[in-house]
């Protein structure tokens, strides 16, 4: 297979629940004008189809369990095909995926297939388990536009959505029991993925406990 000579930027953001992946993803998307794939967003969107898989995803995610590799892989493969059809495609940012070792292997194969394998960086936002629980049990989501409001800095003072003025609420999958389950799954499945990328010398470790601005500065510095 003849590979494209054009270099396409691929950024993968990994980290425990509540580490700020979505927030940093938005900042990087604006900076580099990349296309976006978020596993959490894709899975919640898939829930709404109302078929067997959609209904089962609701139950599984409420319990804090992770979905099988074939489900999430199908979602990002469909998205990659969309990206490949775009005329001015500059690259992609994947938020929270791949989360399991087999997914990471599939992901690498997909990047090779779509000829995007030349410039891949994996950002690992590290925070403690205590910090993760504190952030997630207190963060909120807008009922109107779906925006996630992190429990950090000035965001703590918000009484309504700063984007559309909608009412804020705590998501069902951000309850303490579900959070602890997700943290357990992260240790079991995603730490091997992080080590996998570390061995490939693609991993960039960032202190996620800092302010949003300082985390972003460290990411940009590391990407250079």
Secondary structure, 3 states (H helix, E strand, C coil): CCCCCCCCEEEEEEECCCCCHHHHHHHHHHHHCCEEEEHHHHHHHHHCCCCHHHHHHHHHHHCCCCCCHHHHHHHHHHHHHHHHCCCCCCEEEEECCCCCHHHHHHHHHHHHHCCCCCEEEEEEEECCHHHHHHHHHHCEEECCCCCEECCCHHHHHCCCCCCCCCCEECCHHHCHHHHHHHHHHHHHHHHHHHHHHHHCCCEEEEECCCCHHHHHHHHHHHHC
